[in-house]
């Protein structure tokens, strides 16, 4: 991959997006930012299997579930994905279940949960993605009785975005920066949620585009960029292990959906008519039985930085998720709840693994596995894991803008973690 494979962004717009990304003003209760669940010191994730969203306190595995009336009523049902290389021009689908994609289904360039109510003016798929966590109850919006944003979402999803936009408009520093960054904006009243989303997208592309790994150097002709063990792992990855059957091409993803049998836990991303706690994956979007329990193939650059792994963060290590891929049915049977990085939430503990009490649901999930067993030696697995480490960009942890000292709203900023 190279610069031409990525959307070009304006650094002035990216700098504006940086401030918005770390600003809690975009959350319903002004208590969580995009950075809380996508922190650079945690590989642009949150270090948890299932996140603690709106109402939580702290970062990463030290994040707690809040207290009193502000405590969380539910874990976020899926793992917070890394943000690496989402500005690649070929990316066409987002979210673990693919519920956002490039399409003209609703004659607005995107097939999205907002359907025909998606705001106009979104420049990229990533910009479209950026506005959905803002209006998700357990991620950033909060409960309907707590603030005007969540209350508006409860009526219709697009009613909330103008409220968030109005907050930003009324902060003079933001108004000034938008008029400088975007020629079509002459005054604060011209700012829309699409402009905010476009700035967020510009920042994420600017900050987390990565193609300077040892593997990239090897592909560019430097035969010494990989160690002998990494080369052995690469041969297995693209050969006998079959990893590249799905993790293919420059993105190292076919952008498809596969049922690999990751052990279920947590609240599940249930549909209104689901009779139990579960997550049917792609089927929740497509309504096709053949998509049951299938999830999007993740891209792999900087994968070493983005633990835990899987759509629900079921495995804490690369070795664990690799072993599961090679023998998914055994992985399903042998998995242990202690593998999950779930901060202690006593009032949710009973529900965390409730799905395992439903034997019929577990049987359905086991039967849906499409990935075939492919036994590999311990040495082979170690080589594959070592090769995956060679996908880490040389400048991946450096960033370009980093974390701002402060944001225009004056609200607290998620700081650096001790590393």
Secondary structure as the mmCIF struct_conf table of DSSP 4:
data_model
#
loop_
_struct_conf.conf_type_id
_struct_conf.id
_struct_conf.beg_label_comp_id
_struct_conf.beg_label_asym_id
_struct_conf.beg_label_seq_id
_struct_conf.end_label_comp_id
_struct_conf.end_label_asym_id
_struct_conf.end_label_seq_id
HELX_RH_3T_P HELX_RH_3T_P1 UNK A 3 UNK A 5
STRN STRN1 UNK A 6 UNK A 6
HELX_RH_AL_P HELX_RH_AL_P1 UNK A 11 UNK A 21
TURN_TY1_P TURN_TY1_P1 UNK A 22 UNK A 22
HELX_RH_3T_P HELX_RH_3T_P2 UNK A 24 UNK A 26
BEND BEND1 UNK A 27 UNK A 27
TURN_TY1_P TURN_TY1_P2 UNK A 28 UNK A 29
BEND BEND2 UNK A 30 UNK A 30
HELX_RH_AL_P HELX_RH_AL_P2 UNK A 34 UNK A 37
BEND BEND3 UNK A 38 UNK A 38
STRN STRN2 UNK A 39 UNK A 39
HELX_RH_3T_P HELX_RH_3T_P3 UNK A 40 UNK A 42
TURN_TY1_P TURN_TY1_P3 UNK A 43 UNK A 44
STRN STRN3 UNK A 45 UNK A 45
BEND BEND4 UNK A 47 UNK A 50
TURN_TY1_P TURN_TY1_P4 UNK A 54 UNK A 55
STRN STRN4 UNK A 57 UNK A 57
BEND BEND5 UNK A 58 UNK A 59
HELX_RH_3T_P HELX_RH_3T_P4 UNK A 60 UNK A 62
STRN STRN5 UNK A 64 UNK A 64
HELX_RH_3T_P HELX_RH_3T_P5 UNK A 68 UNK A 70
BEND BEND6 UNK A 71 UNK A 71
BEND BEND7 UNK A 73 UNK A 74
BEND BEND8 UNK A 77 UNK A 78
TURN_TY1_P TURN_TY1_P5 UNK A 84 UNK A 87
STRN STRN6 UNK A 88 UNK A 88
TURN_TY1_P TURN_TY1_P6 UNK A 89 UNK A 90
STRN STRN7 UNK A 93 UNK A 94
BEND BEND9 UNK A 95 UNK A 95
TURN_TY1_P TURN_TY1_P7 UNK A 96 UNK A 97
STRN STRN8 UNK A 100 UNK A 102
TURN_TY1_P TURN_TY1_P8 UNK A 105 UNK A 106
BEND BEND10 UNK A 107 UNK A 109
STRN STRN9 UNK A 110 UNK A 111
TURN_TY1_P TURN_TY1_P9 UNK A 113 UNK A 114
HELX_RH_3T_P HELX_RH_3T_P6 UNK A 115 UNK A 117
BEND BEND11 UNK A 118 UNK A 118
HELX_LH_PP_P HELX_LH_PP_P1 UNK A 119 UNK A 119
BEND BEND12 UNK A 120 UNK A 120
BEND BEND13 UNK A 124 UNK A 124
HELX_RH_AL_P HELX_RH_AL_P3 UNK A 125 UNK A 130
TURN_TY1_P TURN_TY1_P10 UNK A 131 UNK A 132
HELX_RH_3T_P HELX_RH_3T_P7 UNK A 133 UNK A 135
HELX_RH_PI_P HELX_RH_PI_P1 UNK A 137 UNK A 141
TURN_TY1_P TURN_TY1_P11 UNK A 144 UNK A 146
HELX_RH_AL_P HELX_RH_AL_P4 UNK A 148 UNK A 155
TURN_TY1_P TURN_TY1_P12 UNK A 157 UNK A 157
HELX_RH_AL_P HELX_RH_AL_P5 UNK A 158 UNK A 169
TURN_TY1_P TURN_TY1_P13 UNK A 170 UNK A 170
BEND BEND14 UNK A 171 UNK A 171
HELX_RH_AL_P HELX_RH_AL_P6 UNK A 172 UNK A 181
TURN_TY1_P TURN_TY1_P14 UNK A 183 UNK A 184
BEND BEND15 UNK A 187 UNK A 187
HELX_RH_3T_P HELX_RH_3T_P8 UNK A 188 UNK A 190
HELX_RH_AL_P HELX_RH_AL_P7 UNK A 193 UNK A 207
BEND BEND16 UNK A 208 UNK A 208
STRN STRN10 UNK A 213 UNK A 213
HELX_RH_AL_P HELX_RH_AL_P8 UNK A 214 UNK A 219
TURN_TY1_P TURN_TY1_P15 UNK A 220 UNK A 221
TURN_TY1_P TURN_TY1_P16 UNK A 223 UNK A 224
BEND BEND17 UNK A 225 UNK A 226
HELX_RH_AL_P HELX_RH_AL_P9 UNK A 228 UNK A 237
TURN_TY1_P TURN_TY1_P17 UNK A 238 UNK A 241
HELX_RH_3T_P HELX_RH_3T_P9 UNK A 243 UNK A 245
TURN_TY1_P TURN_TY1_P18 UNK A 246 UNK A 246
BEND BEND18 UNK A 247 UNK A 247
TURN_TY1_P TURN_TY1_P19 UNK A 249 UNK A 252
STRN STRN11 UNK A 257 UNK A 258
HELX_LH_PP_P HELX_LH_PP_P2 UNK A 262 UNK A 264
BEND BEND19 UNK A 266 UNK A 267
TURN_TY1_P TURN_TY1_P20 UNK A 272 UNK A 273
BEND BEND20 UNK A 275 UNK A 277
STRN STRN12 UNK A 281 UNK A 281
TURN_TY1_P TURN_TY1_P21 UNK A 282 UNK A 282
HELX_RH_AL_P HELX_RH_AL_P10 UNK A 283 UNK A 286
HELX_RH_3T_P HELX_RH_3T_P10 UNK A 289 UNK A 291
TURN_TY1_P TURN_TY1_P22 UNK A 292 UNK A 293
STRN STRN13 UNK A 294 UNK A 294
STRN STRN14 UNK A 295 UNK A 296
HELX_LH_PP_P HELX_LH_PP_P3 UNK A 297 UNK A 299
TURN_TY1_P TURN_TY1_P23 UNK A 301 UNK A 302
HELX_RH_3T_P HELX_RH_3T_P11 UNK A 303 UNK A 305
BEND BEND21 UNK A 306 UNK A 306
BEND BEND22 UNK A 308 UNK A 308
STRN STRN15 UNK A 309 UNK A 309
TURN_TY1_P TURN_TY1_P24 UNK A 310 UNK A 313
STRN STRN16 UNK A 315 UNK A 315
BEND BEND23 UNK A 316 UNK A 317
HELX_RH_AL_P HELX_RH_AL_P11 UNK A 318 UNK A 326
TURN_TY1_P TURN_TY1_P25 UNK A 327 UNK A 327
HELX_RH_AL_P HELX_RH_AL_P12 UNK A 328 UNK A 334
HELX_RH_3T_P HELX_RH_3T_P12 UNK A 337 UNK A 339
BEND BEND24 UNK A 340 UNK A 340
HELX_RH_3T_P HELX_RH_3T_P13 UNK A 346 UNK A 348
HELX_RH_AL_P HELX_RH_AL_P13 UNK A 349 UNK A 352
TURN_TY1_P TURN_TY1_P26 UNK A 353 UNK A 353
HELX_RH_3T_P HELX_RH_3T_P14 UNK A 354 UNK A 357
HELX_RH_AL_P HELX_RH_AL_P14 UNK A 359 UNK A 367
TURN_TY1_P TURN_TY1_P27 UNK A 368 UNK A 368
HELX_LH_PP_P HELX_LH_PP_P4 UNK A 371 UNK A 373
HELX_RH_AL_P HELX_RH_AL_P15 UNK A 378 UNK A 389
TURN_TY1_P TURN_TY1_P28 UNK A 390 UNK A 391
BEND BEND25 UNK A 392 UNK A 392
STRN STRN17 UNK A 393 UNK A 393
TURN_TY1_P TURN_TY1_P29 UNK A 394 UNK A 398
BEND BEND26 UNK A 400 UNK A 401
BEND BEND27 UNK A 405 UNK A 405
TURN_TY1_P TURN_TY1_P30 UNK A 408 UNK A 409
HELX_LH_PP_P HELX_LH_PP_P5 UNK A 416 UNK A 418
#
